[in-house]
Amino acid sequence: MKRKNRLLRILGWTLSGIVALVIIVTAASYLAGGPIRDYLTRNANKHMKEYTIKIGKARFSPVWFALTLYDVSIIQNAKPDPAVIEIPYFRASVHWKQLLRLYVVGDLRLDGLKVHVDLGNVEEEQEKDYPVREEGWQQALQSIYPLEIDRLWVTDAELTYVDKDPYKPLELSQINLFARNIRNIESPEGVYPSSVHLEGVVFEDGKLSLDGSADFLAVPHPTLHVEFGLTKMDLEYFKPLIQRYNFFVSSGLLSTSGTIEYGIQKQIYLLHELTIEGPKVDFVHAAETAPKEKQVARKTAEKAKELSNEPTVTTEIRNLKIVNGEFGFVNEATDPKYRLFVSDTDFFIRNFSNQFVKGPAEFGLMGKFMGTGKTVITGVFRPEKKGPDFDLEVSIENTAMKSMGDLFSAYGNFAVESGLFSFYSELKVEEDRINGYVKPMFQDMKVTDSRSKEEKSIFHKLYVGIVKGIKELLENPQERVATQADISGRIEDPRASTWQIIQRLVQNAFFKSILPGFAKSF
């Protein structure tokens, strides 16, 4: 009995000593919080050039080998307010399960992470020509906590991008991310050993989810294979980004789901479904932006040609739908300026891909040209082998010509008081050749000269007479005027993309058919 009591006393004193030691060590870590913070901050910033890391408080527990940091911020030296990254709570600790398997790795938890980037940050980097990825981020993290991270939690994070006023910031909020087996410890060497889960809110109302796997240690860059879903994302938030390309959006909700595989030897971008509800989008052409428009078009064409049938990159849209949209073209380079648009638009694309082996893509559009003309456009795109390859059919019927008054004034200096306009076309582009026709029709049109008496000349009177004379020369029993322009020949620029070819056909053939002899090519 005495021996038993003695053992209990020894055990009690031992436990008391351990508890006391833990208390003393913990108290010491709190007292040493200032020096620890200063040491970590100094070491981390040795690896930074254009950015600075700041730490509010630091606590280190040697018993658990855990480091807790509070109010961590990363600022851009040239533009310090606001901080680019804020981390209210940062905790790194030993992954005990892996330690039992003799792997010394750590866990990292970030609560309330906020990433704030505005146009000023981006412009500053471009001016210095020093990309943010060239900072020593990984070395800075390792100097703060030396163990390699195996599991990562990010909870309630926010990502904000601010453009110029008056646009709304682009915000992703309530982001939760979990990634495990980052160091590939639990799995043998292979493809995408680490599981990844992410969820969040996009632009206030949209919902984002992502599940899959990744290889965070792949060389030369991390790889991943994930399924994602996005619902009800407001397109208006993209105003500051797409306006740089002369596109203006005022409404619309986007939902999509798909698969992304970003590997070393191959990349796959697959959209199973993409639906846009109620978009209103205008492309605005102006004289001062014309050079930039051509530059963007050229770069887009070069990129499209580069990716066409590229064996290592697959892009595919299985089903795209646009419901109740309105799409317009605004020309501010003419006097007067004008807007052409198609409203009440339903549009679809099926089986669109950059790979020839995937087969042709079908597309179709139904809507109302200028709000009145019944419009049906159908076609087939084939992945480009040597150049654009597609069939296109267009039917526009009974558009109220008065709604096109600004267009006629801009190109012909005459006004249309009444009448109906229809347009038909069939085109085939293959192996750098175009074959087909465009056929506009005019019914019951009433034309007057839009110029004042002082501005009229023999030349303009002659032109108005020619326009009126078309009806007398080509009149049929239904009181309709029709002209047809056959199109046949080689494409002037075989490097042009499919969309560039369609744009030029609309701009040139369409206008030349409506206003014979006086249309202007852009």
C-alpha positions as CSV (number, residue, x, y, z in Angstrom):
1,M,0.0,0.0,0.0
2,K,2.8,2.4,0.9
3,R,4.5,1.6,-2.4
4,K,1.3,2.4,-4.3
5,N,0.9,5.7,-2.5
6,R,4.4,6.6,-3.2
7,L,3.9,5.9,-6.9
8,L,0.8,8.1,-6.9
9,R,2.7,10.9,-5.2
10,I,5.5,10.7,-7.8
11,L,3.0,10.6,-10.6
12,G,1.1,13.6,-9.1
13,W,4.3,15.6,-8.7
14,T,5.4,14.7,-12.3
15,L,2.0,15.8,-13.7
16,S,2.1,19.0,-11.6
17,G,5.6,19.6,-12.9
18,I,4.6,19.1,-16.5
19,V,1.6,21.4,-16.1
20,A,3.7,24.0,-14.4
21,L,6.3,23.8,-17.1
22,V,3.6,24.2,-19.8
23,I,2.3,27.2,-17.9
24,I,5.7,28.7,-17.5
25,V,6.6,28.1,-21.2
26,T,3.2,29.5,-22.3
27,A,3.6,32.6,-20.2
28,A,7.2,33.0,-21.5
29,S,5.9,32.8,-25.1
30,Y,3.4,35.5,-24.3
31,L,6.1,37.7,-22.7
32,A,8.3,37.0,-25.7
33,G,5.5,37.8,-28.2
34,G,7.1,41.2,-29.1
35,P,10.6,39.9,-29.9
36,I,9.1,36.9,-31.8
37,R,7.0,39.2,-33.9
38,D,9.9,41.4,-34.7
39,Y,12.1,38.5,-35.6
40,L,9.5,36.9,-37.9
41,T,8.7,40.2,-39.6
42,R,12.4,41.0,-40.2
43,N,13.1,37.6,-41.6
44,A,10.1,37.5,-43.8
45,N,10.8,40.9,-45.4
46,K,14.3,39.9,-46.4
47,H,12.6,37.9,-49.2
48,M,10.3,40.8,-50.3
49,K,11.1,43.7,-52.7
50,E,8.1,45.6,-53.7
51,Y,5.9,44.4,-50.8
52,T,6.2,44.5,-47.0
53,I,4.8,42.1,-44.4
54,K,3.5,43.4,-41.1
55,I,2.5,41.4,-38.0
56,G,0.3,42.7,-35.2
57,K,0.9,40.1,-32.5
58,A,2.7,36.7,-32.3
59,R,2.3,33.8,-30.0
60,F,4.5,30.6,-30.2
61,S,3.8,27.4,-28.2
62,P,7.0,25.3,-28.1
63,V,5.0,22.5,-26.5
64,W,2.7,22.1,-29.5
65,F,5.1,23.7,-31.9
66,A,2.3,26.0,-32.9
67,L,2.6,29.6,-34.1
68,T,-0.4,32.0,-33.9
69,L,-0.2,35.4,-35.6
70,Y,-2.8,38.2,-35.4
71,D,-3.5,41.1,-37.8
72,V,-1.0,40.1,-40.5
73,S,-1.0,42.5,-43.5
74,I,0.9,42.7,-46.7
75,I,1.2,46.1,-48.4
76,Q,2.5,47.3,-51.7
77,N,5.2,49.7,-50.9
78,A,4.3,52.2,-53.7
79,K,0.6,52.1,-52.7
80,P,0.3,51.1,-49.1
81,D,-3.3,52.0,-48.4
82,P,-5.3,49.8,-48.3
83,A,-3.3,46.6,-47.7
84,V,-3.3,44.1,-50.5
85,I,-3.7,41.2,-48.0
86,E,-5.1,41.1,-44.5
87,I,-5.1,38.0,-42.3
88,P,-6.8,38.6,-38.9
89,Y,-5.9,35.1,-37.7
90,F,-3.0,32.9,-38.9
91,R,-2.3,29.6,-37.1
92,A,0.4,27.1,-38.1
93,S,0.9,23.9,-36.2
94,V,2.3,20.3,-36.4
95,H,0.1,17.8,-38.2
96,W,0.1,15.2,-35.4
97,K,-1.3,12.4,-37.4
98,Q,1.5,12.6,-39.9
99,L,4.0,13.0,-37.1
100,L,3.0,9.5,-35.8
101,R,3.9,8.2,-39.3
102,L,7.3,10.0,-38.9
103,Y,6.4,12.8,-41.4
104,V,7.1,16.2,-39.9
105,V,4.7,18.6,-41.7
106,G,2.3,21.3,-40.6
107,D,-1.3,22.5,-40.8
108,L,-2.1,26.1,-41.8
109,R,-5.4,27.9,-40.9
110,L,-6.3,31.4,-42.2
111,D,-9.5,33.0,-40.8
112,G,-11.0,36.1,-42.3
113,L,-8.5,36.4,-45.1
114,K,-9.0,39.6,-47.2
115,V,-7.4,40.2,-50.6
116,H,-7.8,43.7,-51.9
117,V,-6.5,44.7,-55.4
118,D,-7.3,47.8,-57.3
119,L,-6.3,49.2,-60.7
120,G,-3.6,51.2,-59.0
121,N,-1.8,48.1,-57.8
122,V,-1.9,46.6,-61.3
123,E,-0.7,49.8,-62.9
124,E,2.1,50.1,-60.4
125,E,3.4,46.6,-61.2
126,Q,3.2,47.2,-64.9
127,E,5.1,50.5,-64.5
128,K,7.9,48.8,-62.6
129,D,7.8,45.7,-64.8
130,Y,8.2,43.5,-61.7
131,P,5.4,40.8,-61.6
132,V,4.1,40.0,-58.1
133,R,4.9,36.3,-58.6
134,E,8.6,37.2,-58.6
135,E,8.4,38.1,-54.9
136,G,9.8,35.5,-52.5
137,W,6.4,34.5,-51.1
138,Q,7.3,30.8,-50.5
139,Q,10.6,31.7,-48.8
140,A,8.8,34.4,-46.7
141,L,6.3,31.8,-45.5
142,Q,8.9,29.3,-44.7
143,S,10.9,31.8,-42.7
144,I,7.7,32.4,-40.6
145,Y,6.9,28.7,-40.0
146,P,9.6,26.3,-41.1
147,L,7.5,23.1,-41.5
148,E,6.2,22.3,-44.9
149,I,2.4,22.7,-45.0
150,D,0.4,19.6,-45.6
151,R,-3.2,20.8,-44.9
152,L,-4.7,24.2,-45.6
153,W,-7.9,25.8,-44.3
154,V,-9.2,29.2,-45.4
155,T,-12.4,30.3,-43.9
156,D,-14.7,33.3,-44.5
157,A,-12.3,34.9,-47.0
158,E,-13.0,37.8,-49.3
159,L,-11.5,38.9,-52.6
160,T,-12.1,42.4,-53.9
161,Y,-11.0,44.1,-57.1
162,V,-11.6,47.8,-57.5
163,D,-11.5,49.6,-60.9
164,K,-12.0,53.2,-61.6
165,D,-15.1,55.0,-60.3
166,P,-18.1,54.7,-60.7
167,Y,-18.0,51.0,-61.1
168,K,-18.9,48.5,-58.4
169,P,-16.0,46.5,-56.9
170,L,-15.7,42.9,-58.1
171,E,-16.2,40.9,-54.9
172,L,-15.9,37.2,-54.0
173,S,-17.0,36.7,-50.4
174,Q,-17.7,33.9,-47.9
175,I,-15.0,31.8,-49.5
176,N,-14.1,28.6,-47.7
177,L,-11.2,26.5,-49.0
178,F,-9.8,23.2,-47.8
179,A,-6.9,21.4,-49.4
180,R,-5.2,18.3,-48.0
181,N,-2.1,16.2,-48.7
182,I,-0.4,19.2,-50.2
183,R,3.0,17.6,-49.7
184,N,1.8,14.3,-51.4
185,I,2.5,12.4,-48.3
186,E,-0.6,10.2,-48.1
187,S,-0.5,9.2,-51.8
188,P,2.3,7.8,-53.9
189,E,3.7,9.8,-56.7
190,G,0.9,10.3,-59.3
191,V,-1.5,12.7,-60.8
192,Y,-3.5,15.1,-58.6
193,P,-3.0,13.5,-55.2
194,S,-4.4,16.4,-53.1
195,S,-8.1,17.0,-52.6
196,V,-9.5,20.5,-53.0
197,H,-12.9,22.0,-52.0
198,L,-13.9,25.6,-52.4
199,E,-17.2,27.5,-52.0
200,G,-18.1,31.1,-52.1
201,V,-20.4,34.0,-53.1
202,V,-19.6,35.8,-56.3
203,F,-20.7,39.5,-56.7
204,E,-23.2,39.4,-53.8
205,D,-25.7,36.9,-55.3
206,G,-23.8,34.4,-57.4
207,K,-22.9,31.0,-55.8
208,L,-19.6,29.3,-56.7
209,S,-18.5,25.7,-55.8
210,L,-15.4,23.8,-56.8
211,D,-14.4,20.2,-56.0
212,G,-11.5,18.1,-57.3
213,S,-7.9,17.4,-56.8
214,A,-4.5,19.0,-57.4
215,D,-0.8,18.5,-57.4
216,F,0.6,21.5,-55.6
217,L,4.2,20.3,-56.1
218,A,4.1,19.7,-59.8
219,V,6.9,21.3,-61.9
220,P,7.0,23.8,-63.5
221,H,3.6,24.8,-62.0
222,P,0.9,23.4,-59.8
223,T,-1.8,21.3,-61.6
224,L,-5.4,20.6,-60.9
225,H,-8.5,18.7,-62.1
226,V,-11.7,20.1,-60.8
227,E,-15.5,20.2,-61.3
228,F,-17.1,23.6,-60.8
229,G,-20.5,25.3,-60.7
230,L,-21.5,28.9,-60.8
231,T,-25.1,30.2,-60.5
232,K,-26.7,33.7,-61.0
233,M,-23.6,35.8,-61.4
234,D,-24.4,39.4,-62.3
235,L,-22.7,40.4,-65.6
236,E,-22.9,44.1,-64.7
237,Y,-19.9,43.7,-62.4
238,F,-17.8,43.0,-65.5
239,K,-18.3,46.6,-66.8
240,P,-14.9,47.9,-65.9
241,L,-13.1,44.9,-67.5
242,I,-15.0,44.5,-70.8
243,Q,-15.5,48.2,-71.4
244,R,-11.8,48.4,-72.2
245,Y,-12.6,46.4,-75.3
246,N,-15.5,48.7,-76.2
247,F,-18.2,46.3,-74.9
248,F,-20.9,47.8,-72.6
249,V,-23.1,45.5,-70.5
250,S,-26.1,46.8,-68.5
251,S,-27.8,43.5,-67.3
252,G,-27.6,39.8,-67.4
253,L,-27.2,36.7,-65.1
254,L,-24.7,33.9,-65.9
255,S,-24.8,30.3,-64.7
256,T,-22.4,27.6,-65.8
257,S,-20.9,24.3,-64.8
258,G,-17.9,22.5,-66.2
259,T,-14.5,20.8,-65.8
260,I,-11.0,22.3,-65.8
261,E,-7.9,20.1,-66.1
262,Y,-4.8,22.2,-65.9
263,G,-1.9,19.8,-66.3
264,I,1.7,19.9,-67.5
265,Q,1.2,18.0,-70.8
266,K,-2.5,18.9,-71.4
267,Q,-5.1,21.5,-70.6
268,I,-8.9,21.0,-70.8
269,Y,-11.5,23.7,-70.4
270,L,-14.9,22.1,-70.7
271,L,-18.3,23.9,-70.1
272,H,-21.1,21.4,-69.8
273,E,-23.8,24.1,-69.6
274,L,-23.5,27.9,-70.0
275,T,-26.7,30.0,-69.7
276,I,-27.0,33.8,-69.8
277,E,-30.3,35.3,-68.9
278,G,-31.4,38.8,-70.0
279,P,-28.1,40.3,-71.1
280,K,-28.0,43.7,-72.8
281,V,-24.7,44.3,-74.5
282,D,-23.5,46.9,-77.0
283,F,-20.3,47.1,-78.9
284,V,-19.4,50.8,-79.4
285,H,-17.2,51.8,-82.4
286,A,-15.6,55.2,-82.3
287,A,-13.0,57.0,-84.5
288,E,-10.6,57.4,-81.6
289,T,-10.8,53.7,-80.6
290,A,-10.5,52.3,-84.1
291,P,-6.8,51.6,-83.9
292,K,-7.2,49.8,-80.6
293,E,-10.1,47.8,-82.0
294,K,-8.0,46.5,-84.9
295,Q,-5.2,45.6,-82.5
296,V,-7.5,43.6,-80.2
297,A,-9.0,41.9,-83.2
298,R,-5.6,40.9,-84.6
299,K,-4.4,39.5,-81.2
300,T,-7.7,37.6,-80.8
301,A,-7.4,36.1,-84.3
302,E,-3.7,35.1,-83.6
303,K,-4.7,33.5,-80.4
304,A,-7.6,31.6,-81.9
305,K,-5.5,30.3,-84.7
306,E,-2.8,29.3,-82.2
307,L,-5.3,27.3,-80.2
308,S,-7.1,25.8,-83.2
309,N,-6.5,22.0,-83.1
310,E,-3.6,22.5,-80.6
311,P,-3.1,19.0,-79.3
312,T,-2.3,20.0,-75.7
313,V,-5.2,22.4,-75.2
314,T,-8.9,21.5,-75.5
315,T,-11.7,24.1,-75.2
316,E,-15.2,22.9,-75.5
317,I,-18.7,24.3,-74.9
318,R,-21.3,21.5,-75.0
319,N,-24.3,23.7,-74.6
320,L,-24.5,27.5,-74.5
321,K,-27.8,29.4,-74.2
322,I,-28.7,33.0,-74.2
323,V,-32.3,33.8,-73.2
324,N,-34.1,37.1,-73.8
325,G,-31.0,39.1,-74.7
326,E,-30.4,42.3,-76.6
327,F,-27.2,42.9,-78.6
328,G,-26.3,46.1,-80.4
329,F,-23.7,47.8,-82.5
330,V,-23.2,51.5,-81.9
331,N,-21.2,53.5,-84.5
332,E,-20.1,56.9,-83.1
333,A,-17.7,57.5,-86.0
334,T,-20.5,58.7,-88.3
335,D,-22.8,61.7,-88.4
336,P,-25.3,61.1,-87.1
337,K,-24.3,58.1,-85.0
338,Y,-26.5,55.1,-85.1
339,R,-27.3,51.9,-83.3
340,L,-28.3,48.5,-84.9
341,F,-29.6,45.9,-82.5
342,V,-31.4,42.6,-82.2
343,S,-33.8,42.3,-79.3
344,D,-35.8,39.4,-77.7
345,T,-32.9,37.2,-78.6
346,D,-32.7,33.5,-77.9
347,F,-29.3,32.0,-79.0
348,F,-27.7,28.7,-78.7
349,I,-24.3,27.0,-79.5
350,R,-23.8,23.2,-79.3
351,N,-20.6,21.2,-79.4
352,F,-18.3,24.1,-79.9
353,S,-14.6,23.1,-79.7
354,N,-11.2,24.0,-81.0
355,Q,-10.5,20.4,-81.9
356,F,-11.5,19.1,-85.3
357,V,-12.1,15.6,-84.1
358,K,-15.0,16.9,-81.9
359,G,-17.0,17.6,-85.0
360,P,-18.9,20.6,-86.2
361,A,-20.7,23.1,-83.8
362,E,-24.2,24.2,-84.5
363,F,-25.6,27.6,-83.6
364,G,-28.9,29.4,-84.0
365,L,-30.4,32.8,-83.1
366,M,-34.0,34.0,-83.1
367,G,-34.9,37.6,-82.3
368,K,-36.2,40.9,-83.7
369,F,-33.9,43.2,-85.7
370,M,-34.4,46.8,-84.6
371,G,-37.2,45.5,-82.4
372,T,-39.6,44.6,-85.3
373,G,-37.9,42.4,-88.0
374,K,-38.3,38.7,-87.4
375,T,-34.7,37.4,-87.4
376,V,-33.5,33.8,-87.8
377,I,-29.8,33.0,-88.1
378,T,-28.4,29.4,-88.2
379,G,-25.1,28.0,-89.0
380,V,-22.4,25.4,-88.6
381,F,-18.8,26.0,-87.4
382,R,-16.1,23.5,-88.1
383,P,-12.9,23.7,-86.1
384,E,-10.3,25.5,-88.2
385,K,-7.7,23.5,-90.0
386,K,-6.2,25.9,-92.5
387,G,-8.5,28.8,-91.8
388,P,-12.2,29.8,-91.1
389,D,-14.6,27.1,-92.0
390,F,-18.4,27.7,-91.5
391,D,-21.8,27.9,-93.1
392,L,-24.1,30.8,-92.3
393,E,-27.8,31.5,-93.2
394,V,-29.5,34.8,-92.3
395,S,-33.2,35.7,-92.6
396,I,-34.5,39.1,-91.5
397,E,-38.1,39.9,-92.4
398,N,-40.3,43.1,-92.3
399,T,-38.2,45.4,-90.3
400,A,-39.7,48.9,-89.9
401,M,-37.3,51.0,-92.0
402,K,-38.0,54.2,-90.0
403,S,-36.2,52.6,-87.0
404,M,-33.1,52.5,-89.3
405,G,-33.3,56.2,-90.1
406,D,-30.0,57.2,-88.5
407,L,-28.2,54.5,-90.5
408,F,-29.5,55.8,-93.8
409,S,-28.7,59.4,-92.9
410,A,-25.2,58.5,-91.9
411,Y,-24.4,56.7,-95.1
412,G,-26.6,58.2,-97.7
413,N,-27.8,61.6,-96.5
414,F,-31.4,60.7,-97.1
415,A,-34.3,59.8,-94.8
416,V,-36.8,57.0,-94.9
417,E,-40.2,57.9,-93.7
418,S,-41.8,54.5,-94.0
419,G,-41.4,51.0,-95.5
420,L,-40.3,47.5,-94.6
421,F,-36.8,46.0,-94.9
422,S,-36.0,42.3,-95.3
423,F,-32.6,40.6,-95.7
424,Y,-31.6,37.1,-96.8
425,S,-28.2,35.6,-97.1
426,E,-26.4,32.2,-97.4
427,L,-22.7,32.0,-97.1
428,K,-20.1,29.3,-97.1
429,V,-16.5,29.8,-96.1
430,E,-14.1,26.9,-96.7
431,E,-10.4,26.7,-97.5
432,D,-9.9,30.5,-97.6
433,R,-12.8,30.9,-100.1
434,I,-16.3,32.5,-99.7
435,N,-19.3,31.6,-101.8
436,G,-22.9,32.8,-101.4
437,Y,-25.1,35.8,-101.7
438,V,-26.7,38.7,-99.8
439,K,-30.2,39.9,-100.8
440,P,-31.9,42.9,-99.2
441,M,-35.5,43.7,-100.0
442,F,-37.5,46.9,-99.6
443,Q,-41.3,47.2,-99.5
444,D,-43.4,50.3,-99.7
445,M,-40.5,52.6,-98.9
446,K,-40.8,56.4,-98.9
447,V,-37.5,58.3,-99.3
448,T,-36.8,62.0,-98.8
449,D,-33.6,64.0,-98.9
450,S,-32.5,64.7,-95.3
451,R,-30.3,67.7,-96.2
452,S,-31.4,71.3,-96.0
453,K,-32.0,73.4,-99.1
454,E,-28.7,75.2,-98.7
455,E,-26.8,71.8,-98.5
456,K,-28.5,70.3,-101.5
457,S,-26.5,70.0,-104.7
458,I,-27.0,68.4,-108.1
459,F,-24.9,65.5,-106.8
460,H,-27.2,64.8,-103.8
461,K,-30.4,65.3,-105.9
462,L,-29.0,62.8,-108.4
463,Y,-28.3,60.3,-105.5
464,V,-31.8,60.6,-104.1
465,G,-33.1,60.0,-107.6
466,I,-31.0,56.9,-107.9
467,V,-32.4,55.5,-104.7
468,K,-36.0,56.2,-105.8
469,G,-35.2,54.9,-109.3
470,I,-34.3,51.5,-107.9
471,K,-38.0,50.9,-107.3
472,E,-39.0,51.8,-110.8
473,L,-36.3,49.6,-112.4
474,L,-36.7,46.5,-110.1
475,E,-40.3,46.8,-109.1
476,N,-42.3,43.6,-108.9
477,P,-46.1,43.0,-108.5
478,Q,-45.8,43.0,-104.7
479,E,-44.5,46.5,-104.7
480,R,-41.1,45.3,-103.5
481,V,-37.6,46.3,-104.4
482,A,-34.9,43.6,-104.4
483,T,-31.2,43.5,-105.2
484,Q,-28.9,40.6,-104.8
485,A,-25.1,40.7,-104.4
486,D,-23.3,37.4,-105.2
487,I,-20.2,36.8,-103.2
488,S,-17.5,34.6,-104.5
489,G,-13.7,34.5,-104.2
490,R,-10.7,34.1,-101.9
491,I,-10.6,35.7,-98.4
492,E,-8.4,38.7,-98.5
493,D,-6.7,37.9,-95.2
494,P,-6.5,34.1,-94.6
495,R,-5.2,34.8,-91.1
496,A,-8.5,36.4,-90.0
497,S,-10.6,34.5,-87.5
498,T,-14.1,33.2,-88.1
499,W,-15.7,36.2,-86.2
500,Q,-13.6,38.7,-88.1
501,I,-14.8,37.2,-91.4
502,I,-18.4,37.4,-90.3
503,Q,-17.9,41.0,-89.1
504,R,-16.4,42.1,-92.4
505,L,-19.2,40.4,-94.4
506,V,-21.8,42.3,-92.4
507,Q,-20.0,45.6,-92.6
508,N,-19.2,45.4,-96.3
509,A,-21.7,43.3,-98.1
510,F,-24.7,44.4,-95.9
511,F,-24.1,48.1,-96.3
512,K,-23.1,48.0,-99.9
513,S,-26.3,46.1,-100.7
514,I,-28.5,48.6,-98.9
515,L,-26.8,51.7,-100.1
516,P,-25.4,50.8,-103.5
517,G,-22.4,52.9,-104.4
518,F,-22.3,54.9,-101.3
519,A,-21.5,52.5,-98.5
520,K,-18.2,52.9,-96.6
521,S,-16.1,49.9,-95.5
522,F,-14.7,50.2,-92.0
